[in-house]
Amino acid sequence: MTERLYYRDPALLVFDAVVTRVESAEERLLVYLNRSAFYPTSGGQSHDLGNLNEHAVVDVIEDSDGDIAHALVGASFAIGDEVHGEVEARRRLKNRRQHTAQHILSQLFVQKFGAETVSVHLGEDYGAIELEVGTVGEEALREIEREANTIVATNLPIKIVFATGDEISRLPLRKPPQREGMIRVIQIGDLDWSACGGTHCNSTAEVGIVKIIGTEKIRGHALVRFLVGEQALEDYGMRLEVTDTLAKALTCHPTDLPTKVEKLMSENKNLRRELSLLQKEQLPARARELAAKRLTAGKTMLVSEEVAEIDPGLLGMLASQTAEEINGVAFLMNGQRVVIATAASAGVAADQLARSLSQKVGLKGGGNARMAQLGGADPQQFREYRDALIALVENA
């Protein structure tokens, strides 16, 4: 079994080892070593990256026997080769910070609200904890975040403890271990003891900022997403830039942005309502303008046009009025939306035309004999839709 150097020294980034096994897996070479500082994807934590003899390690995998495989592309190794390994420092530090922050947050959710952690995701963009509760309120999240950052600032020591049997039973573990034998335990001051094989910080101060960025629901549980360290700082910088730009554009303080935006949205809604009323009054005139562009498809009059600058909610009414104006069929398109309307005397059903058209050009929708709507249209393909509809009307 591979000796895991990160078990005792998660800060170790450079090591020397010997190749014990080599396997091919599609286009990758799997190299096994007698010892390694590379962490494999496990326990919700993503794997390390780095190099073996200057060949890039693109993945690190733990097999069923507990051996660690280092995946490389375009490399050549043989059993007995001596290798020099280097773990990518920035990724390792991000993973250590993220994993330690997860332990802190998980323990706090248990202490404050009795919410156990069900699963963990420590990914590229953020960390996440699935809690055994349905929801977590905003005030609870702020309390947990404040407490977590207080613990970080307290600079609690983080120790790696190896224990078995009776020793394990005497430790106040947050969760009982899932296996027997020698257990690796991560101790964060007097806050948390957890059986864990991951890489962690040497003290809570190394975690840096802990920022909870939101929640969502998954499998009936609350999923709490968070950022730490450099990721949290970069996120803060991005949000500062955005709010600063908006505040300057709206000539207000960032704290006034919600009120400003709410006012603008209300004004915009009122203006759109007024515009829609004006457009509705103009529908008869607009229908007559469209009717002047009619053509003949077989024995049926047809208007087929792209319509811009109209409230989407009025497109159906405009199509109906146009169809009645020409006693035929109106085919109007606005953005990705298509409306087909037919006059009562047209002798052709809108829903049948829509069904046949959707089969020909891949659109989806439906309606009734007088009006049907289709979505997902591509404005670049208007002529294709129009020609297909003309053929359908001619053969109706």
C-alpha positions, 0 to 999 in steps of 0.5 A: 500500500502506498505510504501517504506522506500527507497523512503526517505532513499536509504541508509537504510538497516535494518528495522522492519515491520509487515506481512500484506499478505501471498501468495503461488506462486509455490515453493515460499512464497510471503510475503507482509509487511506494510513497506519495505526497499527492492527495487522491480525490476522496471524502469530498476533497478534490485531488492534487495536481503537480509533476512527477519528473516534470510530467504533469499529474492530471489526476490522482486516484485511490484504487480498491486496495488503497494504493494511489495511482498518479495519472499522466499523459505522454509519459513513460515510467517503469517499475523501479524508476526513481521519481521526484514529485512536486505538488502544486502549492496553490491548489494544495493550500486552497484544498487545505483551507477549504477542508479545515473550514468545512470541519469548523462550519460542520461543528458549528452547525451541530453545536448551534442548531444540531444540524449534522453534515450529511455530505461534503463537496470541496470543489474548484469554485466553492465548498459546500456542506449538505446539512440534515435540515431542510432550511437554514435562515439568514440570521443563522448563517450570519451567526455561523459565519461570524463564529467561524471567523472568530475561530479562525482569528483565535489561531487554534492549533490543528493536530493530527492524531492517530488512534485505535480501539479504546483510544478512539472511544475516549475521543469526542469525535463529531461522528463515529469512524466508518472503519476499524484499525488505526484511525487518523483524527484531525483535532482543531483546538478544543472545537472539533475532533473528526476522523479524516484522511484529508489535508488540513491547515496547521492552525485555524489562522491559515484558513483566512476569511470564511464567507458563506455565499448562499444556500440551496435545497438538495435531496430535501436538505439545505446545502450551504456554499462557502468560500475561504482564503484567496477565493473569498478575497477574490469574490469580495474584490469582484463584488466590490468592483460591481457595486462600485461601478453601479453606485457610480452609475446611479450616483448613490452609496453602495448601501443605497443600491437595493433601494435605487434598483427597486425604484428603477425596476418599479419605474421600468415596470410602469413604463412597460405597462404604459407602452403595452397599452399604447401598443395594444391601441395600435394593434388594428393599424399594425394589423392592417400594415401587415395585411398589406404584405400578404401573399397567396399560398395555394388558395389561402392568404398568408402573412409571414413576418418578423415583428420587432418592438412589441410586447410579447404578450400582444403578439398573439392578439396581433396575429389574430387580428392580422389573420382576420384582416386577410381572412387567412393565416398569420405567421408572426415571429418575435425573438425565439417565439412564433405565433400562428393564427388563422381566421375563422373562414380560412379553412385551416387549423392553426394547431395542425399547422403548428404540429406539422411545422414543428415536425419539420423544423424542430420547434415545440409548442401547441395551441388550438384551431385558431391560434398556436405558439411555438418556442425555441425558434432561431431568428436566423432561420426565419426564412426556413420556417416561412418557406416550410409554413408556405408549403404546408398552407399550399397543401392544406 
